[in-house]
Amino acid sequence: MRAFAYKLPGYFMEYGPIEAPDETAARSLIRQRLGVRRLPWGLQVWDLESRPLQRWKVAEAS
């Protein structure tokens, strides 16, 4: 299992980790978590091995 994170378009918060075997499965779990049939346009999903999760980015955006 690998760990993934995601960020909704237009928001500063990053969410995760989501454990899944691959990115496709992670996207399916994100769809279930959000309760939608299709993921929002511009949703970013990445493997936490490539970039760690940054939970609080609000100070940088202000």
N, CA, C and O atoms as CSV, one atom per row, in Angstrom:
chain,resi,resn,atom,element,x,y,z
A,1,MET,N,N,0.842,-1.185,0.000
A,1,MET,CA,C,0.000,0.000,0.000
A,1,MET,C,C,0.885,1.244,0.000
A,1,MET,O,O,1.913,1.303,0.674
A,2,ARG,N,N,0.456,2.220,-0.766
A,2,ARG,CA,C,1.147,3.504,-0.814
A,2,ARG,C,C,0.216,4.561,-0.236
A,2,ARG,O,O,-0.992,4.347,-0.138
A,3,ALA,N,N,0.781,5.698,0.143
A,3,ALA,CA,C,-0.005,6.785,0.730
A,3,ALA,C,C,-0.089,7.933,-0.274
A,3,ALA,O,O,0.903,8.306,-0.899
A,4,PHE,N,N,-1.297,8.486,-0.413
A,4,PHE,CA,C,-1.556,9.580,-1.336
A,4,PHE,C,C,-2.187,10.742,-0.581
A,4,PHE,O,O,-2.739,10.562,0.504
A,5,ALA,N,N,-2.102,11.926,-1.158
A,5,ALA,CA,C,-2.750,13.115,-0.618
A,5,ALA,C,C,-3.463,13.815,-1.765
A,5,ALA,O,O,-3.195,13.539,-2.935
A,6,TYR,N,N,-4.384,14.732,-1.421
A,6,TYR,CA,C,-5.087,15.465,-2.466
A,6,TYR,C,C,-5.378,16.880,-2.020
A,6,TYR,O,O,-5.399,17.192,-0.829
A,7,LYS,N,N,-5.601,17.728,-3.010
A,7,LYS,CA,C,-5.917,19.135,-2.770
A,7,LYS,C,C,-7.029,19.526,-3.732
A,7,LYS,O,O,-6.930,19.294,-4.937
A,8,LEU,N,N,-8.084,20.118,-3.195
A,8,LEU,CA,C,-9.199,20.575,-4.016
A,8,LEU,C,C,-8.833,21.885,-4.714
A,8,LEU,O,O,-8.097,22.697,-4.153
A,9,PRO,N,N,-9.330,22.094,-5.913
A,9,PRO,CA,C,-9.014,23.336,-6.628
A,9,PRO,C,C,-9.603,24.545,-5.904
A,9,PRO,O,O,-10.753,24.519,-5.468
A,10,GLY,N,N,-8.806,25.600,-5.784
A,10,GLY,CA,C,-9.271,26.821,-5.148
A,10,GLY,C,C,-9.139,26.844,-3.634
A,10,GLY,O,O,-9.513,27.829,-2.998
A,11,TYR,N,N,-8.613,25.776,-3.047
A,11,TYR,CA,C,-8.449,25.704,-1.594
A,11,TYR,C,C,-6.972,25.602,-1.243
A,11,TYR,O,O,-6.158,25.205,-2.077
A,12,PHE,N,N,-6.626,25.958,-0.012
A,12,PHE,CA,C,-5.244,25.914,0.436
A,12,PHE,C,C,-4.928,24.634,1.199
A,12,PHE,O,O,-3.768,24.227,1.265
A,13,MET,N,N,-5.935,23.999,1.771
A,13,MET,CA,C,-5.713,22.800,2.583
A,13,MET,C,C,-5.388,21.599,1.701
A,13,MET,O,O,-5.930,21.437,0.608
A,14,GLU,N,N,-4.489,20.768,2.210
A,14,GLU,CA,C,-4.174,19.503,1.581
A,14,GLU,C,C,-4.672,18.399,2.506
A,14,GLU,O,O,-4.537,18.507,3.725
A,15,TYR,N,N,-5.240,17.351,1.946
A,15,TYR,CA,C,-5.863,16.292,2.733
A,15,TYR,C,C,-5.170,14.962,2.481
A,15,TYR,O,O,-4.675,14.708,1.383
A,16,GLY,N,N,-5.139,14.123,3.496
A,16,GLY,CA,C,-4.551,12.807,3.378
A,16,GLY,C,C,-4.090,12.350,4.739
A,16,GLY,O,O,-4.405,13.017,5.724
A,17,PRO,N,N,-3.403,11.314,4.852
A,17,PRO,CA,C,-3.055,10.371,3.787
A,17,PRO,C,C,-4.190,9.400,3.487
A,17,PRO,O,O,-5.018,9.087,4.343
A,18,ILE,N,N,-4.197,8.941,2.261
A,18,ILE,CA,C,-5.133,7.919,1.808
A,18,ILE,C,C,-4.295,6.735,1.360
A,18,ILE,O,O,-3.449,6.868,0.475
A,19,GLU,N,N,-4.521,5.596,1.958
A,19,GLU,CA,C,-3.744,4.412,1.609
A,19,GLU,C,C,-4.448,3.648,0.501
A,19,GLU,O,O,-5.620,3.288,0.618
A,20,ALA,N,N,-3.705,3.405,-0.587
A,20,ALA,CA,C,-4.242,2.702,-1.742
A,20,ALA,C,C,-3.079,2.062,-2.498
A,20,ALA,O,O,-1.936,2.500,-2.367
A,21,PRO,N,N,-3.368,1.025,-3.291
A,21,PRO,CA,C,-2.292,0.376,-4.050
A,21,PRO,C,C,-1.750,1.228,-5.197
A,21,PRO,O,O,-0.581,1.104,-5.560
A,22,ASP,N,N,-2.591,2.092,-5.770
A,22,ASP,CA,C,-2.153,2.954,-6.863
A,22,ASP,C,C,-3.001,4.222,-6.910
A,22,ASP,O,O,-3.950,4.363,-6.138
A,23,GLU,N,N,-2.664,5.147,-7.812
A,23,GLU,CA,C,-3.358,6.438,-7.882
A,23,GLU,C,C,-4.819,6.289,-8.310
A,23,GLU,O,O,-5.679,7.037,-7.845
A,24,THR,N,N,-5.098,5.345,-9.179
A,24,THR,CA,C,-6.480,5.130,-9.616
A,24,THR,C,C,-7.366,4.716,-8.445
A,24,THR,O,O,-8.483,5.214,-8.298
A,25,ALA,N,N,-6.869,3.814,-7.622
A,25,ALA,CA,C,-7.624,3.393,-6.439
A,25,ALA,C,C,-7.750,4.542,-5.450
A,25,ALA,O,O,-8.785,4.691,-4.800
A,26,ALA,N,N,-6.702,5.359,-5.331
A,26,ALA,CA,C,-6.757,6.519,-4.428
A,26,ALA,C,C,-7.827,7.500,-4.901
A,26,ALA,O,O,-8.566,8.046,-4.082
A,27,ARG,N,N,-7.918,7.732,-6.209
A,27,ARG,CA,C,-8.943,8.627,-6.746
A,27,ARG,C,C,-10.347,8.087,-6.457
A,27,ARG,O,O,-11.264,8.854,-6.164
A,28,SER,N,N,-10.506,6.783,-6.541
A,28,SER,CA,C,-11.798,6.169,-6.227
A,28,SER,C,C,-12.158,6.377,-4.755
A,28,SER,O,O,-13.308,6.679,-4.436
A,29,LEU,N,N,-11.188,6.218,-3.864
A,29,LEU,CA,C,-11.434,6.443,-2.431
A,29,LEU,C,C,-11.739,7.915,-2.147
A,29,LEU,O,O,-12.569,8.218,-1.291
A,30,ILE,N,N,-11.080,8.819,-2.849
A,30,ILE,CA,C,-11.351,10.253,-2.684
A,30,ILE,C,C,-12.771,10.568,-3.137
A,30,ILE,O,O,-13.475,11.344,-2.490
A,31,ARG,N,N,-13.192,9.965,-4.252
A,31,ARG,CA,C,-14.567,10.145,-4.741
A,31,ARG,C,C,-15.571,9.690,-3.689
A,31,ARG,O,O,-16.569,10.370,-3.451
A,32,GLN,N,N,-15.317,8.553,-3.061
A,32,GLN,CA,C,-16.198,8.054,-2.003
A,32,GLN,C,C,-16.190,8.979,-0.800
A,32,GLN,O,O,-17.242,9.252,-0.223
A,33,ARG,N,N,-15.011,9.468,-0.411
A,33,ARG,CA,C,-14.886,10.352,0.750
A,33,ARG,C,C,-15.643,11.653,0.531
A,33,ARG,O,O,-16.276,12.169,1.452
A,34,LEU,N,N,-15.578,12.190,-0.698
A,34,LEU,CA,C,-16.266,13.443,-1.009
A,34,LEU,C,C,-17.747,13.239,-1.305
A,34,LEU,O,O,-18.524,14.193,-1.267
A,35,GLY,N,N,-18.139,12.008,-1.598
A,35,GLY,CA,C,-19.542,11.711,-1.896
A,35,GLY,C,C,-19.990,12.239,-3.250
A,35,GLY,O,O,-21.117,12.711,-3.398
A,36,VAL,N,N,-19.104,12.158,-4.237
A,36,VAL,CA,C,-19.428,12.645,-5.583
A,36,VAL,C,C,-19.225,11.529,-6.600
A,36,VAL,O,O,-18.498,10.568,-6.347
A,37,ARG,N,N,-19.874,11.667,-7.750
A,37,ARG,CA,C,-19.716,10.684,-8.825
A,37,ARG,C,C,-18.455,10.946,-9.634
A,37,ARG,O,O,-17.789,10.017,-10.090
A,38,ARG,N,N,-18.136,12.237,-9.808
A,38,ARG,CA,C,-16.946,12.624,-10.561
A,38,ARG,C,C,-16.115,13.569,-9.722
A,38,ARG,O,O,-16.653,14.413,-9.005
A,39,LEU,N,N,-14.817,13.428,-9.811
A,39,LEU,CA,C,-13.936,14.311,-9.060
A,39,LEU,C,C,-13.962,15.708,-9.663
A,39,LEU,O,O,-14.121,15.848,-10.876
A,40,PRO,N,N,-13.809,16.739,-8.849
A,40,PRO,CA,C,-13.805,18.112,-9.358
A,40,PRO,C,C,-12.651,18.347,-10.335
A,40,PRO,O,O,-11.566,17.784,-10.187
A,41,TRP,N,N,-12.910,19.189,-11.332
A,41,TRP,CA,C,-11.883,19.547,-12.298
A,41,TRP,C,C,-10.759,20.282,-11.572
A,41,TRP,O,O,-11.026,21.200,-10.796
A,42,GLY,N,N,-9.520,19.898,-11.810
A,42,GLY,CA,C,-8.392,20.562,-11.180
A,42,GLY,C,C,-7.941,19.941,-9.872
A,42,GLY,O,O,-7.022,20.455,-9.234
A,43,LEU,N,N,-8.568,18.841,-9.453
A,43,LEU,CA,C,-8.155,18.158,-8.229
A,43,LEU,C,C,-6.740,17.629,-8.406
A,43,LEU,O,O,-6.425,17.014,-9.425
A,44,GLN,N,N,-5.892,17.865,-7.419
A,44,GLN,CA,C,-4.510,17.390,-7.467
A,44,GLN,C,C,-4.355,16.196,-6.536
A,44,GLN,O,O,-4.742,16.251,-5.369
A,45,VAL,N,N,-3.787,15.121,-7.061
A,45,VAL,CA,C,-3.513,13.918,-6.274
A,45,VAL,C,C,-2.043,13.582,-6.464
A,45,VAL,O,O,-1.543,13.594,-7.589
A,46,TRP,N,N,-1.340,13.280,-5.364
A,46,TRP,CA,C,0.067,12.928,-5.486
A,46,TRP,C,C,0.444,11.884,-4.462
A,46,TRP,O,O,-0.218,11.723,-3.436
A,47,ASP,N,N,1.529,11.173,-4.760
A,47,ASP,CA,C,2.094,10.163,-3.872
A,47,ASP,C,C,2.906,10.882,-2.793
A,47,ASP,O,O,3.715,11.755,-3.104
A,48,LEU,N,N,2.695,10.523,-1.550
A,48,LEU,CA,C,3.401,11.189,-0.449
A,48,LEU,C,C,4.899,10.889,-0.441
A,48,LEU,O,O,5.655,11.579,0.242
A,49,GLU,N,N,5.344,9.876,-1.186
A,49,GLU,CA,C,6.775,9.630,-1.306
A,49,GLU,C,C,7.445,10.712,-2.149
A,49,GLU,O,O,8.613,11.034,-1.934
A,50,SER,N,N,6.711,11.273,-3.105
A,50,SER,CA,C,7.292,12.295,-3.976
A,50,SER,C,C,7.242,13.682,-3.338
A,50,SER,O,O,8.136,14.498,-3.563
A,51,ARG,N,N,6.213,13.952,-2.551
A,51,ARG,CA,C,6.095,15.255,-1.869
A,51,ARG,C,C,5.300,15.056,-0.594
A,51,ARG,O,O,4.207,14.493,-0.640
A,52,PRO,N,N,5.815,15.502,0.548
A,52,PRO,CA,C,5.084,15.330,1.810
A,52,PRO,C,C,3.849,16.225,1.896
A,52,PRO,O,O,3.704,17.190,1.146
A,53,LEU,N,N,2.989,15.888,2.806
A,53,LEU,CA,C,1.747,16.620,3.046
A,53,LEU,C,C,2.031,17.897,3.829
A,53,LEU,O,O,2.726,17.866,4.844
A,54,GLN,N,N,1.492,19.019,3.355
A,54,GLN,CA,C,1.584,20.292,4.070
A,54,GLN,C,C,0.174,20.674,4.469
A,54,GLN,O,O,-0.612,21.121,3.634
A,55,ARG,N,N,-0.149,20.503,5.726
A,55,ARG,CA,C,-1.528,20.726,6.160
A,55,ARG,C,C,-1.910,22.205,6.214
A,55,ARG,O,O,-3.026,22.556,5.830
A,56,TRP,N,N,-1.036,23.062,6.667
A,56,TRP,CA,C,-1.410,24.462,6.856
A,56,TRP,C,C,-0.621,25.371,5.930
A,56,TRP,O,O,0.566,25.610,6.152
A,57,LYS,N,N,-1.271,25.872,4.904
A,57,LYS,CA,C,-0.626,26.772,3.962
A,57,LYS,C,C,-1.297,28.133,3.962
A,57,LYS,O,O,-1.004,28.964,3.102
A,58,VAL,N,N,-2.193,28.380,4.909
A,58,VAL,CA,C,-2.965,29.617,4.943
A,58,VAL,C,C,-2.062,30.820,5.169
A,58,VAL,O,O,-2.284,31.873,4.571
A,59,ALA,N,N,-1.051,30.689,6.017
A,59,ALA,CA,C,-0.155,31.816,6.297
A,59,ALA,C,C,0.579,32.249,5.033
A,59,ALA,O,O,0.829,33.440,4.844
A,60,GLU,N,N,0.931,31.297,4.161
A,60,GLU,CA,C,1.620,31.614,2.931
A,60,GLU,C,C,0.690,32.330,1.956
A,60,GLU,O,O,1.147,33.140,1.150
A,61,ALA,N,N,-0.587,32.047,2.020
A,61,ALA,CA,C,-1.537,32.612,1.070
A,61,ALA,C,C,-1.973,34.025,1.462
A,61,ALA,O,O,-2.427,34.787,0.609
A,62,SER,N,N,-1.843,34.374,2.716
A,62,SER,CA,C,-2.302,35.686,3.183
A,62,SER,C,C,-1.451,36.813,2.682
A,62,SER,O,O,-1.717,37.973,2.994
